[in-house]
Amino acid sequence: MVYPQLPSGPLNMESNSEERFHNNEDVIDDFYDIWLHPSALSSFEEIKSMAHEKQMVVFLDYDGTLSPIVNNPDQAFMSIEMRSAVREIGEHFPTAIISGRSIQKVFQFVRLNNIYYAGSHGMDISTPSVSLNYGYHEHQTRTIDEKGNDMINFCPVRDFLPRIQTIKDKLEKIAKDIKGASVEDNKFCLSVHFRCVNEENVGKLKEMVESTMEFYNDFRISEGKKVMEICPIINWNKGHALQYLLDTLGFEDSSNVLPIYIGDDKTDEDAFKVIKSIGRGFPVAVSTTPKETEALYSLRDPTEVMSFLILLAKWKMGCTLSKLV
């Protein structure tokens, strides 16, 4: 597979200010058009050609990819149309959502039984089979889902859970003192949201969170879109989760498999890197403005994501019908 040519040096776009793009939609469109990450929609014929007679496996982020980013994280609902599109994708391709949310929470949003789920940035994974290649058998436990089906739960950070709850209690006390701040329990990681915090209080909130976390040197703080993520420090990320899922679904050692990963967050970059290291597949960044990314394709927002998923499902359905004729 020949990938689009990437620039040799770093893209210095942050210093040109998000405000300039926000205030001038023409500038956004002009700059986006020369961004060296072609649209997955306009490149669909190329993607179809590369995927012909191959097994595509679909991986999706949730927030900002399947649902819009909203002020209240508990209100990040996907549309009926998006749910229908994801359902169709799950009918035609092995499909998994890898989210920073807990598995339980993302399932409550999606409510589809024909796809797989990984929560806490890939640190909590539910699959129907055991992974044999990774040697993490001590982290795999057999469970029964709500329909009575045997499932395997993989969780390499289970031992961190008591301290995560302790940290959660401390962070909630901090959030109570800063209007608009909230703490989300994603089971094996925590999110401190500050999208609704007044700008003059954001620095104070960050300082208090960082001061608290100084006593927990086996946890890290990473920043996303108006959120601070607190996670255990282990050698595991969304890229590892993608590889684990490919393995448990029986695809990792197959040269016939093309993984596609669509996501908008910094944590999705690890999955993009894995696909590029495999040398086949489609890493797709979701972004309204150009940014540095390991992705090779782009989509602007959840609306374009939905359009792409619909095209993908229709193409696969057409391929299936043509084989029956």
C-alpha positions as CSV (number, residue, x, y, z in Angstrom):
1,M,0.0,0.0,0.0
2,V,1.3,3.4,-0.9
3,Y,0.5,6.1,1.7
4,P,0.1,9.8,1.0
5,Q,3.4,11.7,1.2
6,L,3.8,13.4,4.6
7,P,5.8,16.5,5.3
8,S,9.4,16.0,6.5
9,G,9.3,18.6,9.2
10,P,6.8,19.4,12.0
11,L,3.7,21.4,11.3
12,N,3.8,24.6,13.3
13,M,0.2,25.6,13.4
14,E,-0.6,26.2,17.0
15,S,1.2,29.5,17.2
16,N,-1.0,30.9,14.4
17,S,-3.8,30.9,16.9
18,E,-7.1,29.0,17.1
19,E,-8.8,32.4,17.4
20,R,-7.8,33.4,13.9
21,F,-9.4,30.2,12.5
22,H,-12.4,30.6,14.7
23,N,-13.0,34.2,13.6
24,N,-12.5,33.6,9.9
25,E,-14.2,30.6,8.3
26,D,-12.7,31.3,4.9
27,V,-9.2,31.0,6.4
28,I,-10.2,27.7,8.0
29,D,-11.4,26.3,4.6
30,D,-8.4,27.6,2.7
31,F,-5.9,26.3,5.2
32,Y,-7.7,23.0,5.6
33,D,-7.7,22.5,1.8
34,I,-3.9,22.6,1.7
35,W,-3.5,20.4,4.8
36,L,-1.5,17.2,3.7
37,H,-4.2,14.8,5.1
38,P,-6.7,14.1,2.3
39,S,-10.4,13.8,3.2
40,A,-11.5,10.2,3.7
41,L,-14.7,11.2,1.9
42,S,-13.0,12.6,-1.2
43,S,-10.5,9.6,-1.1
44,F,-13.2,7.0,-0.8
45,E,-12.6,5.6,-4.3
46,E,-9.0,5.1,-3.4
47,I,-9.9,3.5,-0.1
48,K,-12.3,1.2,-1.8
49,S,-9.6,0.1,-4.3
50,M,-7.1,-0.7,-1.6
51,A,-9.7,-2.5,0.5
52,H,-11.0,-4.7,-2.4
53,E,-11.0,-8.4,-1.4
54,K,-9.5,-7.4,2.0
55,Q,-10.9,-7.8,5.5
56,M,-11.5,-4.4,7.0
57,V,-11.8,-4.0,10.8
58,V,-13.3,-0.8,12.0
59,F,-12.2,1.0,15.2
60,L,-14.0,4.2,16.4
61,D,-13.5,6.7,19.2
62,Y,-16.7,8.0,20.8
63,D,-16.6,11.7,22.0
64,G,-15.9,14.1,19.1
65,T,-16.1,11.3,16.6
66,L,-19.5,9.6,17.0
67,S,-21.0,12.4,19.1
68,P,-20.3,16.1,19.3
69,I,-18.2,17.6,22.1
70,V,-20.7,19.1,24.6
71,N,-20.5,21.2,27.7
72,N,-22.0,18.4,29.9
73,P,-20.2,15.1,29.3
74,D,-23.3,13.2,30.5
75,Q,-25.2,14.7,27.6
76,A,-22.9,13.5,24.8
77,F,-25.6,11.5,23.0
78,M,-25.1,10.2,19.5
79,S,-27.9,10.9,17.0
80,I,-30.4,8.3,15.9
81,E,-28.9,8.5,12.4
82,M,-25.3,8.0,13.7
83,R,-26.5,4.9,15.8
84,S,-28.0,3.5,12.6
85,A,-24.8,4.1,10.7
86,V,-22.7,2.4,13.3
87,R,-25.2,-0.5,13.5
88,E,-24.8,-1.0,9.7
89,I,-21.0,-0.9,10.0
90,G,-21.2,-3.6,12.7
91,E,-23.3,-5.7,10.4
92,H,-20.7,-5.7,7.7
93,F,-17.3,-5.4,9.5
94,P,-15.9,-6.4,12.9
95,T,-16.2,-3.1,14.8
96,A,-15.0,-1.8,18.1
97,I,-15.3,1.5,20.0
98,I,-12.2,2.4,22.0
99,S,-13.2,5.3,24.3
100,G,-11.8,7.1,27.3
101,R,-15.2,6.5,29.0
102,S,-15.9,3.5,31.0
103,I,-17.2,0.5,29.1
104,Q,-20.5,0.8,30.9
105,K,-21.0,4.5,30.1
106,V,-20.1,4.3,26.4
107,F,-22.4,1.3,26.0
108,Q,-25.2,3.3,27.6
109,F,-24.6,5.9,24.9
110,V,-24.3,3.5,22.0
111,R,-26.6,0.7,22.9
112,L,-25.5,-1.7,20.1
113,N,-24.9,-5.4,20.7
114,N,-23.2,-6.1,17.4
115,I,-19.9,-4.3,18.2
116,Y,-17.1,-4.6,20.8
117,Y,-16.2,-2.1,23.5
118,A,-13.0,-0.9,25.1
119,G,-13.2,1.7,27.9
120,S,-10.7,3.7,29.9
121,H,-8.5,4.5,26.9
122,G,-8.2,0.8,26.1
123,M,-7.4,-0.4,29.6
124,D,-10.8,-2.2,30.0
125,I,-11.7,-4.4,27.1
126,S,-14.6,-6.9,26.6
127,T,-14.3,-9.6,23.9
128,P,-15.8,-13.0,23.3
129,S,-12.4,-14.8,23.2
130,V,-9.0,-14.9,25.0
131,S,-5.9,-13.3,23.6
132,L,-3.1,-15.9,23.5
133,N,-0.3,-13.8,21.9
134,Y,0.2,-11.1,24.5
135,G,0.9,-13.1,27.6
136,Y,-1.4,-11.1,29.8
137,H,-3.4,-14.0,31.0
138,E,-3.4,-12.8,34.6
139,H,-5.3,-9.7,33.4
140,Q,-8.0,-11.7,31.5
141,T,-11.0,-12.9,33.5
142,R,-14.1,-14.7,32.3
143,T,-17.4,-12.9,32.8
144,I,-21.1,-13.2,31.8
145,D,-22.7,-10.4,30.0
146,E,-26.3,-9.2,30.5
147,K,-27.5,-11.6,27.8
148,G,-25.8,-14.6,29.5
149,N,-23.0,-14.8,27.0
150,D,-19.5,-15.8,28.0
151,M,-17.1,-12.9,27.7
152,I,-13.5,-12.2,28.4
153,N,-12.6,-9.0,30.3
154,F,-9.1,-7.7,29.9
155,C,-7.9,-5.2,32.4
156,P,-4.2,-4.5,33.1
157,V,-4.9,-1.9,35.8
158,R,-7.3,-3.7,38.0
159,D,-4.9,-3.4,41.0
160,F,-5.0,0.4,40.7
161,L,-8.7,0.6,41.4
162,P,-8.6,1.3,45.2
163,R,-6.2,4.2,44.7
164,I,-8.2,5.5,41.7
165,Q,-11.2,5.8,44.1
166,T,-9.1,7.6,46.7
167,I,-7.9,10.1,44.0
168,K,-11.4,10.6,42.8
169,D,-12.6,11.6,46.3
170,K,-9.8,14.2,46.6
171,L,-10.4,15.6,43.1
172,E,-14.2,15.9,43.7
173,K,-13.4,18.0,46.8
174,I,-11.3,20.3,44.6
175,A,-14.0,20.5,41.9
176,K,-16.7,21.5,44.4
177,D,-14.7,24.7,45.1
178,I,-14.5,25.7,41.4
179,K,-17.7,26.6,39.6
180,G,-18.2,24.6,36.4
181,A,-15.6,21.9,37.2
182,S,-16.6,18.2,37.4
183,V,-14.9,14.9,37.9
184,E,-16.0,11.9,35.8
185,D,-15.3,8.4,37.0
186,N,-14.3,6.3,34.0
187,K,-13.5,3.3,36.3
188,F,-9.9,2.9,35.5
189,C,-9.1,6.5,34.8
190,L,-10.5,9.9,35.9
191,S,-11.5,13.0,33.9
192,V,-11.5,16.5,35.3
193,H,-13.7,18.6,33.0
194,F,-13.2,22.3,32.9
195,R,-15.1,23.3,29.7
196,C,-17.6,25.2,31.9
197,V,-15.0,26.8,34.2
198,N,-14.3,30.6,33.9
199,E,-11.0,31.2,32.1
200,E,-9.5,32.9,35.2
201,N,-10.1,29.8,37.3
202,V,-8.7,27.2,34.9
203,G,-5.1,27.8,36.0
204,K,-6.1,27.5,39.6
205,L,-7.9,24.2,38.9
206,K,-5.0,22.7,37.0
207,E,-2.6,23.8,39.8
208,M,-4.7,22.1,42.5
209,V,-5.0,18.9,40.5
210,E,-1.3,18.8,39.7
211,S,-0.5,19.4,43.4
212,T,-2.7,16.6,44.5
213,M,-1.2,14.2,41.9
214,E,2.3,14.9,43.1
215,F,1.7,12.2,45.8
216,Y,0.8,9.6,43.1
217,N,3.9,9.2,41.0
218,D,2.5,6.1,39.2
219,F,-0.3,8.1,37.7
220,R,0.0,10.6,34.8
221,I,-2.0,13.7,33.8
222,S,-2.7,14.3,30.2
223,E,-4.8,17.1,28.7
224,G,-7.5,16.7,26.1
225,K,-10.2,19.1,24.9
226,K,-11.0,21.1,28.0
227,V,-10.3,18.0,30.2
228,M,-7.5,16.6,32.4
229,E,-7.1,12.9,32.2
230,I,-5.7,11.0,35.2
231,C,-4.5,7.5,34.3
232,P,-2.2,4.8,35.8
233,I,1.2,4.8,34.2
234,I,1.5,1.5,32.4
235,N,2.8,0.4,29.0
236,W,-0.7,0.3,27.5
237,N,-2.7,2.7,25.3
238,K,-5.3,2.8,22.5
239,G,-2.7,1.4,20.1
240,H,-2.1,-1.6,22.3
241,A,-5.9,-2.0,22.6
242,L,-6.2,-2.0,18.8
243,Q,-3.6,-4.8,18.6
244,Y,-5.2,-6.8,21.4
245,L,-8.6,-6.6,19.7
246,L,-7.2,-7.6,16.3
247,D,-5.6,-10.6,18.1
248,T,-8.6,-11.7,20.0
249,L,-10.8,-11.4,16.9
250,G,-8.3,-13.6,15.0
251,F,-6.9,-11.0,12.6
252,E,-3.5,-9.8,13.9
253,D,-1.4,-12.2,11.9
254,S,-3.3,-11.8,8.7
255,S,-1.8,-9.8,5.9
256,N,-5.3,-9.6,4.4
257,V,-6.6,-7.3,7.2
258,L,-6.9,-3.6,6.9
259,P,-7.7,-1.8,10.2
260,I,-9.3,1.6,10.0
261,Y,-9.3,3.9,13.1
262,I,-11.3,7.1,13.3
263,G,-10.7,9.4,16.2
264,D,-10.3,13.1,17.2
265,D,-8.4,12.9,20.5
266,K,-4.7,13.0,21.4
267,T,-5.0,9.5,22.8
268,D,-6.1,8.2,19.4
269,E,-2.6,9.1,18.0
270,D,-1.2,5.9,19.5
271,A,-3.7,3.9,17.4
272,F,-2.7,5.8,14.3
273,K,0.9,5.0,14.9
274,V,0.2,1.3,15.2
275,I,-1.6,1.3,11.9
276,K,1.3,3.1,10.2
277,S,3.7,0.6,11.8
278,I,1.6,-2.3,10.4
279,G,2.0,-0.7,7.0
280,R,-1.6,-1.2,5.9
281,G,-4.9,0.3,7.0
282,F,-6.4,3.8,7.3
283,P,-5.8,6.1,10.3
284,V,-8.3,8.9,10.1
285,A,-8.2,12.1,12.2
286,V,-11.4,14.0,13.0
287,S,-10.6,17.7,13.2
288,T,-12.2,21.0,12.0
289,T,-8.8,22.6,11.7
290,P,-5.3,21.4,10.6
291,K,-3.2,19.9,13.4
292,E,-0.2,17.7,13.8
293,T,-1.3,14.1,13.6
294,E,0.0,10.6,12.8
295,A,-3.2,10.1,10.7
296,L,-3.1,9.8,7.0
297,Y,-6.7,10.8,6.2
298,S,-9.1,13.3,7.8
299,L,-12.7,14.0,8.4
300,R,-14.0,17.4,9.8
301,D,-16.6,16.4,12.3
302,P,-19.1,13.7,13.4
303,T,-21.4,14.6,10.5
304,E,-18.6,13.7,8.0
305,V,-17.8,10.6,10.1
306,M,-21.4,9.5,9.7
307,S,-21.3,10.1,5.9
308,F,-18.1,8.1,5.6
309,L,-19.6,5.2,7.6
310,I,-22.7,5.2,5.5
311,L,-20.6,5.0,2.3
312,L,-18.5,2.2,3.8
313,A,-21.5,0.1,4.7
314,K,-23.2,0.7,1.4
315,W,-20.1,-0.3,-0.5
316,K,-19.7,-3.5,1.5
317,M,-23.4,-4.3,1.0
318,G,-22.9,-3.9,-2.7
319,C,-19.9,-6.2,-2.7
320,T,-21.8,-8.8,-0.8
321,L,-24.8,-8.6,-3.1
322,S,-22.7,-8.8,-6.3
323,K,-21.2,-12.1,-5.0
324,L,-24.6,-13.6,-4.7
325,V,-25.6,-12.8,-8.2
